[in-house]
Amino acid sequence: MKFDFITIGGATEDMTFYTKDGVIIDNRKDILRQKLFAFEYGAKLQVDNGYSTFGGGAANAAVCLSLLGFKSAALAAIGDDNRGLSIIDNFQKKGVDTSLIKKISGVSSGFSFLIAGPANEHVVFSYRAANEKLELDKTDLNKLKQAKWVYLTSLSGNWQKVLDKIFSADNAKISWNPGHIQLHKGAKLLGKYFKKTEVLIVNKDEALELAVSSGKYNRRNAKFLDNVKNLLQIIKDWGPRMVVITSGQDGADVYDGNNFYHQAIVKEKKRINTTGVGDAFGSTFTAGLKMFSGDIRRAMYMGVCNTASVVGSMGAQAGLLTKSEMMKKIR
């Protein structure tokens, strides 16, 4: 089978706990850690609610794309445990092809532990587990070359070897939302991949980290680096055809080398959980480019519609819109 999208990265179970005991600390003196989510040292914290849902970048994107009507497959690794079976079952219920899933013997499936505060701010502790064992074989590479798009998310383990293989799949367009492991290596190492990237998607903090990592802009003042247009231009110069920067409540910005585009958020009816909003926006934006022949404005609006829906539901996948629901919104 030829796929419209193959998503690559993590598949996990997400365990989320809500507490009112955390505080947000303003830390603007550190441009890479402008806000901190803190708890009293040694305290015993009250948990108000707890939930178990499914997540992981590749999983979230694959479910999103499938619901939007595309033939999608997830290329991820799970363990030979009950959690892995549940992850597979969830994929099948959401119409995601599981033929490319790697089952690793003797290893547990990945999970994430999320702590969420009263205003739905959160921090994520991620245990990659089987996700670190992801490797690509010849069958995978043939499938990638036949796919129309590859949606690439956070990788771990021997991730550089995996990246080299992915970016050898010349026929597929690559939309890439790098993980923190990749971003910490900086622009110099990632530059050779950026040159083959159709769409590069990062949030504003990640864009700042990339800009600083190059060493070229370290002497520029904070005001310069805090300007989204400057960040878009800096990253675009490294080679991706299109750069996307998401900025939370400030919406999203795109630069294609010719024009800047800005999209404000769509106000959600209720705000329950912000987990997975980056995956929802990035994969929906990429879907919109394919659906509407490169129409950036329409793709951006699709992205914020889906993120508004996701934050109104628990977990990264429950609020994702179907194709018919999305069409009603964008009309």
HURA-V86604 format. One line per field, one symbol per residue. ss: DSSP state (H for helix, E for strand, L for the rest). phi: phi as a letter, one per 40 degrees, with the letter a starting at -180 (. if undefined). psi: psi as a letter, one per 20 degrees, with the letter a starting at -180 (. if undefined). A space follows every 10 residues. Layout:
ss=???
phi=???
psi=???
This chain:
ss=LLLLEEEELL LEEEEEEELL LLEEEELLLL LLLLEEEELL LLLLLLLLEE EEEEELHHHH HHHHHHHLLL LEEEELEEEL LHHHHHHHHH HHHLLLELLL LEEELLLLLE EEEEEELLLL LEEEEEELHH HHHLLLLHHH HHHHHHLLEE EELLLLLLHH HHHHHHLLLL LLEEEELLLH HHHLLHHHHH HHHHLLLLEE EEEHHHHHHH HHHLLLLLLL LHHHHLLHHH HHHHHHLLLL LEEEEELHHH LEEEELLLLE EEELLLLLLL LLLLLLHHHH HHHHHHHHHH HLLLLHHHHH HHHHHHHHHH LLLLLLLLLL LLHHHHHHHH L
phi=.cbcbbcbic bacbbbbbac ccbcbcbccb ccbcbbbbbc cgccccccaa abbbagdccc cccdccccgc cbbbbabbcc bccccccccc dcccgccbcc ccbbcgbccc abbbbbccbg cabbbbbcfd dcccbbbccc ccccccccbb bbbcbagccc cccdcccccc cccbbbbccc cccccgcccc dccdcbccbb bbcccccccc ccccgcbccc cccccccccc cccdcccchc cabbbcbfcc gbbbbbgbbc bbbcccccca bbabcgcccc ccccdcdccc cbfgcccccc cddccccccc ccbcgcbccc ccdccccccc c
psi=ppqgppqpcq prppopppqj iqqpppliho himhpqoqqp pjqoqpphqq qpaqbpghgg gggghghjjq oqqpnrprrm rhgghhgggg ghhjjppjij ppopqjqqqq qqoppqahjj qrqpopohch hijpqpahgg hghghhqhqp opapqacmhh ggggggiimh hqqpppnqrh gghiirhghi hhhhijpgpp pqrgghgggg ghhhihjhiq rhggiiohhg gggghhiihq hppppqlcij bqqqpjigqq pqorqppqhq ogpjpjhggg gghgggghgg hkljogghhg hgghghhhhg ijrprihhjp qrghhghhgi .
